[in-house]
Amino acid sequence: LTDPRFGRLVDSEHILIEPELYARYFQERRVAPRHVAVSPEGAILFDLFLLGNLSVIDDHLAKFGKAGALPDPASLSESRLRASPDAACRDRLEALFRSGDASTRERLTRLAFAPNRSTQHPEILRMALQDPQASVWRAALETLALHPKSARLDLFVDAFRVADRDATKDASLQQSLVESLRSYAALRAESHVQVEGSALAAKRSALLNRSRLLDLDAWTLALAQATPIADPPLRVEEVPALSDALGRLDDELDQRPDDTALLLRSAELNWRFARVRMAQTKNPMFLLEDVKAAATRAMAGPAQVTRAQALLALAHHYLDEGEQAFFWARRALPALRRQCADPIVLPVLDTYLTRGRARLQSILASDKGLDGQSYLVADLIAAHELRLRMPGAAEAFYLRYAEMLGQLAAETHAQLVLQKGLARFPRSGELHAQMRLRTLSNQGAQALAAYYSGFRRGAEDAAWADWFAGLGLHFAAERYLTDRRPAEATQAWEASFARFESSFRALPGFRTSTAAFLGFAWTGLAQVAIREKDLPRAARAIQEALDANPKGLEQTNGLGQSPASLAATLLPRLQAEGLEQEASDLREALTRAGWKTPQPRRGRRR
């Protein structure tokens, strides 16, 4: 969206460029108002500030400006439009893109960047990346990959998000984008762009790797063929038997101290005993140390290696020895596939994921980044995918997986993981909250509205699905209104009301928990009516907001407005327009909600 004050600039661009402008042209002097003219070569032509007579600016513009009017963009050819830096010419070119068919949009996209042309058109590429036609957005990806020098870093972020839609079909394009980004970062003079660009390239390159630790297809086949082995529940009553068994085992080990089978058995019994103590919230440290000692010695026997490594990983994990826990879990996991039905596999996999994510965060926070350790990304992704295919995959696993993918700039993948989680846990408030946040941040209101418009579940979860869909549509509507798209906002709120009402029919208690959101929605609709100068409709919407949420008089919605704040603006306008009945009805509704008419301030008596 363009900024309402600065025309064709994208929102926030005038803010983002401010530090560089002050450093380059303003000598870091922050004085306003100020007018600076810069030549195409970068020379400062004039620098005027704190003027009382603005005609001085006109005199300087006449002195340095070019004679003659600018040509009408409508009369120029496409090639001249592309060559011109004039804002009107850029607007014309972008209008041609918007009104053109798919082949026209693709052609304009491929010509947006050209190394032998002084004027480039990243906005065309940005529009093409949002195009619904695959040929157009693929043309944008290919153009960006070919001409990195003309790009901006945020354009690469958008490009990778779009490329992820087609990642499995064309990994070579992803690789080309990575190489292009590396080239871009190397060409930039700004150190922070070099660092951020290189870090993003390293993350995206790591995402292209395949795991050498876990073969997901082989694991899936093994799990399908395996018969689960039950893990006996932990009971306090078994403590005496465990103590006796360990005592007898110690006697045997005195006779055969190098018997690796006995050592493994000792590690197993100590691990069981430690788990029982943890279930009792008692300190298991001495038992875990015994697990480590016995398992380390048991590895001398080839038949015991994998099991011993698994026990070492778990003991180190619960002793909070993270690096060792990660090391041994990584060593144990590949061979555990042959005994995938064993209860020990899940805790070892969870240990690897917990310690691996911590390791990844540490790596990403370091100056070196992923250099030399990019293998970890593919391994962690494979481990997360495997965990979701195994029993007991709770909603927390989907949340952690999506969070990790977000840290790796793989937002499209993160949203797919959340969608899978919601298919399995449609009642999860956390999963829905993350879905709303990530979709709005990365794709905007339209994508969020589209997702929740189609979010439906079977009879058992239908009411919950309707309620969360209503909530999602509500947040989409607020973003639409923030984006100055009132018609789409109104439509989303109407769809939100319908889904909420559907949920109330099955679960009437939901109406109470929804009151605040209904009030926020009607407050938003009142804002729409005020903007459209439909004052009676605005008054009715504020009354609806108070009816839906009687306690919400002062509560502000996501747009920073409350029924009270809007009423303070609306009432004088109603009276000025002679709409006395509407004003009276609104004032009565406000009074019922606890509103007090502001009293004029009295002067202090002297």
N, C-alpha and C positions, 0 to 999 in steps of 0.2 A: 504494500500500500504506500502511496506517496504521502509525503508530509503536507498537511493543509497549508502551512506557511511558506514552505520552500518548493512547492510544485512537484517536480519529477523526482526529487530525492526520495529514496526509500526511508521509511521511518527509522529514526535514530542515526542515520548516516551523518547528518550534520553534527551530531554529538560525538560520534566515534572519531571523526576526523579533526575535532577541535585541538587536541594536544599537538598534533603534527603541524597544523596551521599556525598555532601560536609560536611554535619553535622556529618555523621556517620563515614566516612573513611578519610576525608581530613582535619579534625580539622578546618574547615572553612577557610583554607588558599588557596587562589586562585592564584596558580602558574602554569605556562605552559611553556614548555611541562612537563608532570608529568605522572608517571607510578606507580600504586599502585596494589599490589596483596593481595587478601583477601582469607583466608581459608574458607571451607564450614561452619566452626564453627564461623566465623566472626572475627578471629584474623588477624591483618595486618601482612603479611609476609615480605613485603618490600615496601618502599615509596621512590621513586627516582625521582628527578626533576632537571631541568636545566643542563642536562648532555651534555657534549661535545663529549663524547665517548659512543655510543649506545651499544657497546659490553658489557658494564656493565649490561645492561638489560638481554642480553642472558645468562650471567653468573648466574644471579639470577634466571632466569627461569629454567636453568639446575639444579640449587641447589634445588629448591622447586617443580619442575615439576615431574609428574609421568613417569616412564620409560615405553617404548613401545608405539606403535601407537594405536590410537583409533580404535575400530572396525568399519567396514563398515556398515552404517545404513541399507543398502539393505539386509544384511545378518541376521539382527536381527528380532525377532518375534515382533508382535504388543505389547505384554505385556512388552518386554524389551525396545521398543521404548518409551512407555508411562512412564516407570520408569526412563529413562535417561534424565538428564538436558542438554545434549549436543545439541547445536544449529542444527547440522546436523541431529540428530535424530528427533528433532521437525520438521524440514523441511520435512523429510521423512514421518512423520505421517500426516502432513498437505497435502502433495502430495497424500497420500492414500485417504484422505478425498475428495480432489478435483476430483480424477479420479474414485471414487467409485460410485456405484448406490445408489438409495435412501435408501435401507435397510442398506448398508454399512455405509453411512453417518450418519444415525440415530444411529447405534450401536456405532460408534466412538464418537458421541456426548454424548451418555449416559455414556460413560467411560472416558470422558474428565476430570471429577473431581472425586476424590476418597479420603476419609478422611484418609485412612491408607497408602497413597502413598506420598512420599516427593515431587515428581514433579507433578504439575498440568498443565492443558492445556487450559487456558482461550481463546487462539486464535482459538481453534477448536469450542468453543462455539460461539465466535464472527462470525466465518464463517457460522456456522449453523443458526444463527439468520438472516443471509442474504440469506439463502437458499430458492429457490422458492417452494420447496416441504413442504407442511404443516406439515407432520409427522416429518420432520427434525427440523423445527424451534420450533414446540411444544415440541420436545424432549429437545431442548436447554432450553426452559422455565422451564420445569419440573426438569432438572438437576440443573439449577441455584437455583431453589426453595429448592431443597433437600440439596445443599451443599454451603451455603452462605459464609462459612469461606474461600473458595478457590477463591472467586470472587474479582472483583474490582468494584468501584462505577459506573464507566462509563458503565460497562457491564449491570448493573441494568437499567440504563437510556435507553440503546438500547433495553433491554428486554421488558420494559414497552411499548416502541413504537411499538414493534412487537406484543405484547399481545393485544394492542388496536384493532388490525385487527379483533380479535375474541372475543372482550369483552362481547358482548351480549350472546355468546354461552356458555362461561365458566367463570363466575365471580369467581368461587372457585379458579381457577388458578391465577387470579389476586390477590386474597386475600392471597394465598400462597406466591406469590412474595413479597407482602407487609410485611408479617411476616418474610420472609427470609431476607429482607432488614433491618428490625429492628434488627434482630439478628446479621447481618453483622456489622451494625453501633455500636452495643454494644460491639462487640468483638475487634473493632479496637482501637489501642492505640492513634492514631493521633486525636487530639481534633477537627480539622476542618473536618475530615472525619466523625466523630461522629455527628457533627452538621448538615453537608450537608446530610448525609444518613438519619438521623432522620427526617429532614425537607421534604425530598423527600418521605419518607414513609408516613408521615402525609398527604401530598398532594394526593398521590395515594390512600390512604385509604379513604379520603374524596370523591374522585371521584366515589367510589363504592356505596356511599349512595344514597338513593332515596329521593326526595323532599317530605317533609310533608306539605309544604306550598301550592304547586300548583299541582293539578292532571291534567296533560297534556291531557290525554284522555278525561276527563270530560269537560275540557275547549274547546277542539277541537269540541266535540259534541255540546256544548252550542253555540259556534260561528256559526256552520253550521245551527243551527235551529233559530238563532236570526235574527231579522230584524233591520238593522242599523238605529240608530237615528241620524238625521242630527244635526250638531253643527252650529248654525247661524254664519255667518261671523262677525268679529268684525268691528264696524263702529263708527267713531267719532260722527256721528249724533245721536247716542243713548245716549250720555252722559247726556243731560237734562232729558230724560225719566228715566234713572237710578237714577239720583239725586232725582227726584220727588218720585219715587217708594221707595227709601230708607227712605226719609222723612216721607212718610205715614206709612211705616213699623215701624219706630221708635215710632210714635204716638201709634200704636197698642201695641207695646211692653211695652210702659209706662202703658197701661191698664192691659196687661197680660205678665208680665216679665218672667214667667216660662213656657210659651207656647213653647214647643220644636219644633213644626212645624214652628212657626213664626221665631224662632231663626235660624233654618236651612235655611229658606227662606232668612233671612238677610245675612247669610254666603254665600249663592249662589249669591245674588245680588252684594255683595262686591267683590266676586271672579270675577264675570263678569266685574265689573267696573275696577278692578285691571288689568285684561287682556287687556281691552281697553286702559288703560293708558300705559301699557308696549308696546302695538302696536304703541303708539304715542311716544315711548321712553321717557316717563315721569315717575317720581318716584311713584311707587304704594305702598310704605311701609305702610302708614297709613291705607290703605284699607286692606292690608294683615293682619295687626294687628287686624282689626275688624273681618276678617274672622276667625282668631284663637279664638278670644273671643267668638263669636257667636257659632262657631262649637263646642267648648269645652262645652258650656252650653247645646247645642242641644243634646249631647250624653246622657243626662238624660232620653230622650225618646227612648225606644227600637226600634221604627220604623225608627229612624233617625241615628242610630249608624254608620252603614257602610258608609253612605253618609258623615256624619260629620267627620269620620276618614279620608276619602279620601280628603276632603277639608283641613283638618289640615295638611296632608302630603304635599299637594301642597303649602299651605301658608308657612310652615316652609322651604320648598325647595327653594322658591323664595326669602325668607329672609336669605338664606344661613345658615340655622340652620340644618346642615346635620344629626346629630344624631337623632334629633326629626323627621325630614322628613323621615328617614329610618324606625324609630320605627312605625310611623303612617301608612306609606305605607305598611309595613309588616302586620299590624293589619287589614288593609282594604282589601287587595288583595283576600284572600280566599272567602269572601262573595260577592265580586264584580262579581264573575262568574255568579251569578243569574241575573245580569243586564249588561252582557258583551257587549251589543250593545250600551250602554250609552257612549257618547263622553268623559266622565271623566275617563274611564278605562285606555285608552292609556297613558295620562299624569301621572297617578298614577304608572302604570307599568314602565314607563320611569324613574320616580323619584326613584322607588325602585332599578332599575338597576344602575342608576348613583351613588346613595349614597351607594348601596351595593358593587359596584366595588371599590369605594374609601375605604370603610371599609375593604374589603378583602386585598387591597394593604397595608393598615396600619397593618393588622394582620400578613401578610406574612413578613413584614419588622421588626416585633418585635421579641424579644428573645424567647417568648413563642410559636410563630408560630400559628398553627391552634388548639392547645390544647383547647378542650372544645367548639370550635366554628366551627367544621368541617361541621355542618349542613348548614352553609352559602353557601358552594360550591355547594351542590346539589340544593339548592333553586335558586341560581343565574343561574345555567345551565338551570333549568326548566324555569325560567323567560325569559332567552334569547331565548330558543326554542319557547316559547309562543309568544314572540314579533315578531319572524320571520314568525309566522303563522297569524299575524294580519295585518290589512291594514297599508300602509305607511311604510313598512320595507325598509328603504334606505340602500345603500351600507355601510354606516357608522356603522350600527348595526352588520353587518357581520364582519367588521374589529375589532370592540370592543370585540365582542364575541371571535374571534380567538386570539386576544391579551390576553384576560383573560385566555383562555385555555393554551396558551403558558406559562404563569406565573405558571400554575398548573402542568407543565410537561406533558401535554396531547397534544403533537404535532400532533399525527395522527388525533385526533378529530379536532384540529384547521385547519388542511388541508382540512378535509371534509367540514367544515363550509365554508372555502374559495371557495371550489368547488361549493357548493350550491349557494354562492353569485355570482360566475361567470356565473352560469347557468341562473341567473336572470338579472345580469348586466354585460354582456360580454364586454362592452366598458369601464369598470372601470379600469383606470390606477392604482389606489391604490390597488385594489383587485389583479390585476395581479402582481404588484410589491411584495406584501406580499406572493403571491403564489410562485413566483420564489425564494424569499429569504428563505422561510420556507422549500420548497422542496429541494433546494440545501443544506441547512444546515443540514437537517435531513436524507435525503435519497440519495443525490448526483445527479450527472449529468444524470445517466441513467433514474432515476425516472422523472426528469424534462423533458428530451427528450421524454419519453414515454407519459407523460401527454399532452404536446403541440403537439406531432405528431397526437394525436387523438382529438385535440381541434377544433371543427367545430360547426358552428351555422347556423340557417336558413338564407334565402336570405337577409333579412333586415340587419342582423348583420354579414354576411359572410365575407365582406372585413375587418371589424374590427377584426374578429376572426383570419383571415389569418395574419394580421399584428402583433397581439399580439403573435400568434403562432410562427411567424418568429423571434420575439424578444426573446421568451422563448427558442427556439432552438439555437439561437445565444449564450445566456448565458450558456446553457448546453454545447455547443462546447468549450467555453472558459474554463469551469471547466474540461472537458475531457482532454484538452491540459495541464492544470495544473496538472492533475493526470497522465500525461505521457501516454495518450492513443490517439495518433495522428490519427489513422484510424477512431475511433469513432468521434473524433472532426471534421475531414473532412466530414464524412457522415452527421453529424448534421448541419454543415454550408451549405452543399449542399441542405439539406431539408429546411433550413432557407431561402436561396435564392429563392427557389420555392414558399414558402408561401408568401414572400414579393412580388414577381412578381405577384402573384395572386391578392394580395390586390391592387397593383398599377393599374391593369387593370380596377378595379371598381372605385377606388379613386386615380387618378393620382397625386393629391396633396400630398399623403403619401410619394412619392418618395423623396421629399425635406427633410421631417422630418426623413427619414431613412438613409440619406446619411452617417452620422457619423457611424452608426452601420454597414453599408455595408463596409465602409473603415476599421473599426476595424476587420471585418471578414476576409477581404482579407489580412490584416496585419497578422492575426493569421495563415492563410494558407501559407503565406510566411515563417513564423516561422517553420511550419511543413516541408516545402520543404528544408529549410536550414538544419534542423535536419537530413533529409533524404539525404542530400548532392546532391539534385537536384537543382543546382544553376540556370539553365535557368528558371525552373518553379518558383523559388523564385523571380527572377527578374520580370517575368510576373505578379506575384501576387502583388508585390509592385506597379507596374504600374496600375493594376486593382484597387488597393486601392486608388490611386490618381485620377483615372478617376471617381470612385464612389463618392469621397469626395475631391474635389480639394483644399479645405481649411484645409484638415486634415494632412498636411505634418508632423507637430510636435505633433499631438494629439495621446496620448497613449491609447491603448486598455486595457482591463481588465487584461492583462498579462504584462503590463508595457512596451510595445513596440510601437513604432511609425514607419511610413514608413521611416522617416529620420534616426532613430537609426539603423534600419535594413539595410538600404542602406549603411550607413557608414561601416558596417561590411561586407556587400556583395560585394561592388564594388572592393575592393582589391583582394578578392578571385576570382571574375570573371576574372580580369586581370591576376592573377597568373595562372589561368587555360587556358588562351589564348582565352577566350570568349569575344573578343573585340566588336562584334556586339551587344551582350546582354548588355555589359557594356555601350556602346554608347546609346542604346535605353533607358536604365534605367536613365542615366545621363540626357538625353533630357527630359524625363518625370519629373524628379526631378526639372529641371530648370524651366519648365512651371509652376510648383507648387510653385516656389519662393525659391528653394534651392540654396544656394550659396556654391560653392566649398570651403572647408576650406583652407585658405592660410597658408603657413608655417610661423612660427613665426621668425621674424628677430631679430638678436642680437642688443642690445642697443649700440650705438656708444659712445665711451668714449672720 
